[in-house]
Amino acid sequence: MKSGVYSRSGRILSSRAAEIADAIMSVPYVREPDEFAAAEVGRLIALIEAMDYEIDTNGLTRRGDARSIVKLRLQASRRLEEWLNRLGFTPRGRADLVSTIARAGLAAEIARRRGQPDGN
């Protein structure tokens, strides 16, 4: 029976992915529309953990060549970073999120002031 990244059932990965997604959804600014992103991050983290276990167990190379799982691991890491940025879970992502919120607040304030009579 295979386990981890090579498991056919995926039960190990899906339960871990759900656990991670639930943790993400508990973050105060994450809302219901973010559920897909939270689930995707959960799947990616669970997959990366399984790949890391596979690499730790069987090594980085086979017959002197990098194993294909190393390339897959790097690809998954890049995808994870993209999703984490979108959710504001990295320094860059948080900075972008705060900037977007600030711009929206400024736009609302300008609109509010434009609606007021002159002199107020």
C-alpha positions as CSV (number, residue, x, y, z in Angstrom):
1,M,0.0,0.0,0.0
2,K,1.3,3.4,-1.0
3,S,1.0,6.4,1.3
4,G,1.5,10.1,1.1
5,V,2.1,11.7,-2.3
6,Y,1.7,8.4,-4.2
7,S,-1.5,7.3,-2.4
8,R,-4.2,6.5,-4.9
9,S,-7.0,7.2,-2.4
10,G,-5.8,10.7,-1.5
11,R,-7.5,10.3,1.9
12,I,-4.4,11.3,3.8
13,L,-3.9,14.5,1.7
14,S,-7.6,15.4,1.7
15,S,-8.0,15.3,5.4
16,R,-4.9,17.4,5.9
17,A,-6.0,19.8,3.2
18,A,-9.4,20.3,4.9
19,E,-7.6,20.9,8.2
20,I,-5.5,23.7,6.6
21,A,-8.4,25.2,4.7
22,D,-10.4,25.4,8.0
23,A,-7.6,27.2,9.7
24,I,-7.4,29.7,6.8
25,M,-11.1,30.3,6.9
26,S,-10.9,31.1,10.6
27,V,-8.7,34.2,9.8
28,P,-10.8,37.3,10.5
29,Y,-10.5,38.9,7.1
30,V,-11.1,35.7,5.1
31,R,-14.7,35.4,4.0
32,E,-16.9,32.8,2.4
33,P,-16.0,33.8,-1.2
34,D,-12.4,32.9,-0.3
35,E,-13.3,29.3,0.4
36,F,-12.0,28.0,-3.0
37,A,-8.7,29.8,-2.4
38,A,-8.5,28.4,1.1
39,A,-9.2,24.9,-0.2
40,E,-6.5,25.2,-2.9
41,V,-3.9,26.4,-0.4
42,G,-4.9,23.5,1.8
43,R,-4.4,21.0,-1.0
44,L,-1.1,22.5,-2.0
45,I,0.3,22.5,1.5
46,A,-0.8,18.9,2.0
47,L,0.7,17.9,-1.3
48,I,4.0,19.7,-0.5
49,E,4.2,18.1,2.9
50,A,3.7,14.7,1.3
51,M,6.4,15.5,-1.3
52,D,8.8,16.6,1.4
53,Y,8.2,13.3,3.2
54,E,8.9,11.4,-0.1
55,I,12.1,13.4,-0.7
56,D,13.2,13.0,2.9
57,T,12.6,9.2,2.7
58,N,14.0,8.5,-0.8
59,G,16.4,11.4,-1.5
60,L,16.7,14.2,-4.0
61,T,18.4,12.1,-6.7
62,R,18.2,8.8,-8.3
63,R,21.2,7.5,-10.2
64,G,22.8,10.9,-10.0
65,D,19.8,12.8,-11.6
66,A,17.3,15.0,-9.8
67,R,14.1,13.1,-9.2
68,S,10.9,14.4,-11.0
69,I,9.3,14.9,-7.6
70,V,11.9,17.7,-6.9
71,K,10.6,19.6,-10.0
72,L,7.0,19.0,-8.9
73,R,7.8,20.2,-5.4
74,L,9.3,23.5,-6.8
75,Q,6.3,24.0,-9.0
76,A,3.9,23.4,-6.1
77,S,5.8,25.8,-4.0
78,R,5.5,28.6,-6.6
79,R,1.8,28.0,-6.9
80,L,1.4,28.1,-3.1
81,E,3.2,31.4,-3.0
82,E,0.9,32.8,-5.6
83,W,-2.2,31.7,-3.6
84,L,-0.8,33.0,-0.3
85,N,-0.1,36.4,-1.9
86,R,-3.7,36.5,-3.2
87,L,-5.0,35.8,0.3
88,G,-2.6,38.3,1.9
89,F,-0.7,35.6,3.8
90,T,2.8,36.9,2.8
91,P,4.4,40.2,3.5
92,R,3.9,41.3,-0.1
93,G,0.4,40.0,-0.2
94,R,-0.5,41.9,3.0
95,A,1.1,45.1,1.7
96,D,-1.0,44.8,-1.5
97,L,-4.1,44.0,0.5
98,V,-3.6,47.0,2.8
99,S,-2.9,49.3,-0.2
100,T,-6.1,48.1,-1.9
101,I,-8.1,48.7,1.2
102,A,-6.6,52.2,1.7
103,R,-7.3,53.2,-1.9
104,A,-10.9,52.0,-1.6
105,G,-11.2,54.0,1.7
106,L,-9.8,57.1,0.0
107,A,-12.1,56.8,-3.0
108,A,-15.1,56.5,-0.6
109,E,-14.0,59.6,1.3
110,I,-13.6,61.6,-2.0
111,A,-17.0,60.5,-3.1
112,R,-18.5,61.4,0.3
113,R,-16.9,64.9,0.1
114,R,-18.0,65.5,-3.4
115,G,-21.6,64.8,-2.3
116,Q,-21.4,67.6,0.4
117,P,-22.2,71.2,-0.3
118,D,-19.2,73.5,-0.8
119,G,-17.6,74.9,2.4
120,N,-18.2,71.8,4.6
